[in-house]
C-alpha cells in the first residue's frame, strides 16, 4: 500500500478558459481521499499551493502569466520533492497542466539526489511541447513538457536540480490528437516518443502502453504519470479545460490506470484540467476519482 499525499493547485493562469482552478475542490468533493483509503492506502491532504488570481495580476495575454506560473511551479517542485524524500507519493490535483512543470521537476530532483532518473508518462490530447517562441496561443499549459526537457524559458526550464528534469528518451506522450505546427516541429527536434490516437486505434491501448512503459522504465527508478482528463473522450469527460473529440474510451482510460499500477513503478501522479464550469453535475470529477481508484489498485475482481 502507498502513502499518498494530495496537493491541490488551483491554477488557471496557463489556460484560456476559466474554471480549472476549481478542479481540486471538485475532485475532493467527489470523495477522492476516502476512495483511496478504502483501497488500504494512507492518504494525507496537504492543502493547496497559493496561486494568485487573474484579477489581482491584471495581465491580458497568456504568455504574460509565465513568470507568475514559474513561481507557482517552483513552490510545487519544492513541495513534491519534500514529499518524495519523506517516502510519500504525491498526487497533484489541478488546475491547468502547466503545474506539471513543477510537480515533475520536484520528483525528478528528489530522485536525482539518490542518483536516479525519472520516467514520464504523459496522457493527454495535446503534446504540450510548445515554447514561448513557438506558441500561437500563448497559453502556458501547452508548454510544460518542453520546459521539463530543458527548452523554452530559462527559469521555467531549470526548476529541477539538476536541470533538465527529464531526458527525451524517458518521456512518452500517449493519446495526442491535437498538435499545432510548432509542436510537430518541436517533437521532431526534441526527440520524444508520441503515440497518437491513430496508434491507439491501430494497435490497441494495451500494446501502446506496454511499449511506452518499457521505454520510460529503461534507466529510470520510477514513473511519474501526468493525466490530463482530456485524454478521455469528451463524451465521457465533458468538464475539461480543452476538450478534443476522439479520445480514450471509459474502459481504455481505466485500463491505462490499472496497467500503470501493475508496474509497481509509479512514484507520483498529476490529475489535471478538470473544469467544473464546463461539467455536468460533477460527472468529470467523479470519473477522475474512479480513474484514480484504478490507478491505485482497484480491480473488478
Secondary structure as GFF3:
##gff-version 3
##sequence-region A 1 301
A	DSSP	beta_strand	3	9	.	.	.	ID=ss1
A	DSSP	three_ten_helix	20	22	.	.	.	ID=ss2
A	DSSP	alpha_helix	23	29	.	.	.	ID=ss3
A	DSSP	alpha_helix	32	38	.	.	.	ID=ss4
A	DSSP	beta_strand	42	48	.	.	.	ID=ss5
A	DSSP	alpha_helix	54	57	.	.	.	ID=ss6
A	DSSP	three_ten_helix	62	65	.	.	.	ID=ss7
A	DSSP	alpha_helix	66	85	.	.	.	ID=ss8
A	DSSP	beta_strand	89	94	.	.	.	ID=ss9
A	DSSP	three_ten_helix	97	99	.	.	.	ID=ss10
A	DSSP	alpha_helix	100	112	.	.	.	ID=ss11
A	DSSP	beta_strand	118	123	.	.	.	ID=ss12
A	DSSP	three_ten_helix	140	142	.	.	.	ID=ss13
A	DSSP	alpha_helix	144	148	.	.	.	ID=ss14
A	DSSP	alpha_helix	154	157	.	.	.	ID=ss15
A	DSSP	three_ten_helix	168	170	.	.	.	ID=ss16
A	DSSP	beta_strand	171	176	.	.	.	ID=ss17
A	DSSP	alpha_helix	181	190	.	.	.	ID=ss18
A	DSSP	beta_strand	193	196	.	.	.	ID=ss19
A	DSSP	alpha_helix	197	203	.	.	.	ID=ss20
A	DSSP	alpha_helix	205	217	.	.	.	ID=ss21
A	DSSP	beta_strand	222	228	.	.	.	ID=ss22
A	DSSP	three_ten_helix	229	231	.	.	.	ID=ss23
A	DSSP	alpha_helix	250	262	.	.	.	ID=ss24
A	DSSP	beta_strand	266	272	.	.	.	ID=ss25
A	DSSP	three_ten_helix	276	278	.	.	.	ID=ss26
A	DSSP	alpha_helix	283	295	.	.	.	ID=ss27
###
